[in-house]
Amino acid sequence: MSEKTIKANRKWHTIFFVFLIAVMTFASITITDFNIFHGIATLPKAIAWIFSNMWISQETWERLPTILEKLLETVLVSIAATTTGTVVAFFLSLMGSKTTGTSTIWGAFARFVASVSRNIPVVAWALILLLSFGQNSMTGYLALFVGSVGFLTRAFIESIDEASQSAVEALRATGATYFQIVFKAVVPQCLPQLISWILFMIETNIRSATLVGILTGTGIGYTFDLYYKTLNYNAVALVTFSIILAVIVIELMSNYIRKVII
């Protein structure tokens, strides 16, 4: 295929995608009856309302210890769900990977579990588990745990499959056991990627835990919902600021750990 033909194909592909986006946008606006001009016109009023209501007053700062306590609870639940989910995801990924898998049936089972738990949103898991466990921290933990297992299993499988086969075959030739091959040949190659995925999952779970907390009545999500429903927007601003600051700190720590390890 000549360079001229490749450029022509790229041009038509670009035109097709632009046309597709335009059609989908027009269809969405028509179906939802969205008035884009009204939305743009009300934007200045919305910004003015935010600046006039979402500010932290002196009285609001007195609520900071309670907010930080709930924020710490959310962070700890997120870390607990991620770490325990990591253990389950690791063994599922060993079964599901082509490099370390020993049975087609167990491999299919591992991939099925990962697919189901990953494709159902964490919020949906929280609603499902809410019927059985009620509004408590355990429900939020289990929802984040199931979501972590699904995502990490898929990520771990891809990382393990990318590992070099030479070290695996060398250990097999020496008569090494299955777990010797896994922990001497596979894990050392994949460890930086696995840790990176775990840190990413912790960051994601902290963000998701806020929304899950609104449903389960726990953590910083419940505090946010309580202040919002009582129209205490000054406290809502402080909660929002605390969440943003916590996420930034966690992300900076994760980036530092990645640099040290990788």
N, C-alpha and C positions, 0 to 999 in steps of 0.2 A: 504494500500500500504506500503510495507516494505521499510526500509531505503536504502537497496541495489538497489531496483527498482527506487527509487527517484534519487539516484546518477547516475544510468544508463541513466535515462531520461534527466537529466541535461547535461550529457556528450554528448548525441546525439543532444540535442538542441544547445549546444555550437558549435559542429562540423557543424551543419546545418547553423547557422548564419555566421560562419567564411567562409564557402563555398559560401554562398549567397553574402557576402561582396566581396569576391575574384572575383566572376562572374560579379557583377555589376561594380567593378573597371576595370576589363579587358574590359568589354563592353564599358564603358565610354571612356577609352583610345583609343579603336579601332574606335569608332564612331567619336570622335573629332580629331583623328589623332594626338594625343599628344605624343611627344617624351620626355619621362621622363628623359632620360640620357642627352639630350640637356638642359632640364630645370635645372637639377642639375649642369651642367657644367657652365651655365651662371649665376648662383646664386652669385658667388663672384663678378662678374662685376656689378650686380644689387646693391649689398650692397655697393660697392665702389662708384657707381654713387650717391647713396643716401647721403653718407657722404661728397661727394665733392660738391653737389648742394644744399641739404636741410640743410643749416646752416643759422643762423640769423646774418645778417651783421649789422653794426652800422647804416647804412642808413635806413635799414628796420625798426628799432625801432621807427623811426619818424612816421611810419604808425600805430603805436599801438593805439592811441586814436580813429582813424576811425574804426579799427578792433574791439575794445572793444565796441564801439557804436553799431555796427552791431551785435555783440555777445549778447549784452543786449537786443536788439530787438528780436533776436531769442529766448532767454530765456523767455522773457515776453509773446511772442506769444504762446510758449509751455505751460506755466503755465495757460494762459487764456483759451486755448483749453482744457486743462485737467480739470480745475475747472468747466467750463460750461458743459463740457461733463459729469462730475461727477453728476451734478444735473439731467440731462436727464437719465443717466444710473441708478441712484438710483430709480427713479420712474418706469422705465422699469423693473428693477430687482424685484420690489415689485409685479408687474403684472406677471412676469415670474416665480417667486418662488412658490414652492408647499406649503410653510409655510404661505405666505401672499397673494397668488393669490386668486382672487375672481371669476374669469371667465376663463374657458378653452380657449375661443376664444382670449381674451386679453393676456393670457399667451402664446399662440402659436404666436400671433403677436409680442410680446416682444422678444421671442426667435428667430423669423425670422429676425427681425431688427438687433439683435445682431449678428446673423450668417452672414448676408449679409455684414454688415459694418466691421466685424472682418476678414472675409476670403478674402476680396479684400484688397491688400496691400495699405499702405498710399501713396506710390508713384503713384500707379494706380489711387487713388482718386484725387491726385493732377493733374494728366494729364486730368482726366475727367472734373474736376472743372475748369481747365485752359481754356477750350473752352468757358465756360460761363462767368467767372469772369476776365479772363486775368491775366497778370503777376502783382500781387500785394500781399500785406500781407494778405488780406482777403482770397485769394485762399489757402495760406498755412495754415491759421488758420482753415478754414473749413475742409481741408484734415485731419489735426491732430484731429479736433473735432470729425469727423465721426469715425476715427479709435479708438479714446478714448472711444466713446460711445459703440462701439462693444465689445472691450476688457473688459471694466469695467462692462458692463451689465452682461457678462458671469461670471466674477469673483465675482461680488456682489451676483448673484443668488446662486452660490455655497456656499458663506459665509453665506447667510441667511438660506439656506437649512440645514446647519450644526448647526443652533441654537437649543437650547433645547426647546422642546414643552411644558414642564411643566409650565413655566411662561406664555406662550401664552394661554394655556388652563385655567389657573387660572384667568387671566384677562377676558377671555370670559365668564367664569362662573359668574363673578361679573357684567356682562352687560356693559363692557367697549366698547367704540367705536373702529372702525377700526384703526384710527390713534393713539389712545391711546395705543392700543396693539402694534402697530409698534414701537412707540417712547419710550414706557415704558418697553417692553419685548424683542423685536427683536433687535433694534438698539444698546442698551447697551451691548448686548452679542457680536455683530458683529463689533462694532466700531473699535477696534484695527486692525482687519483684513482689514476693509474697508479703514482705513487711510494708512495702509501698501500698499495696492493695488494702492491707489491714488499717493503715493510718488513714487512707482515703475513706474507708468504711466508717471509722470513728467520726470523722468530720461530717459525713453524710447523716449518720444516726443522730448526732447532736442537733442538726437542723430538723430532721424528721421528728425527733422526740418532742419538739415544741408543739407541733400539730397533733401528735398522738396524745400529749398531755391534756389538750383541750377535750379530747374524747374520753379519756380515762379519768379525768379529774385529779391529775397529779402533776407535780413538777412545775416548771416555769410556764408551761402551756396553760395550766389551770389558773395560775396567778394572772397571766395576761388576759385570759377570758373573763375572769372575775372583775378586774378593773375595767375592762372594755364594756361589759354589760351594765356596770354601775356608772358609766359615763365619766369615769375618772381618767381623763385623757392624759393628765400630767403623769400619773403613775404608769400608764401605758407607754408613754415616751421613755420613762426610766427603764421599764422592763425591756423594751425594744433595744435601747442603747446597751443594756447589760448583755443581751443575747448576741448582738453584733460584736461587742468587744470580746466576749468569750469565744466566739467562732474564729475571730481574727487571731487571738492568742493561740488557740488550738492549731490553727493552720500554720502559724509561724513555728510552733514547736514541731509539727509534723515535717515541715520543710527542712528544719535543722537536723532532725533525726535521719531524714532521707540522705542529706548531704554527708553526714557522718558515716552512715552504713554503706551507701552506694559509692 
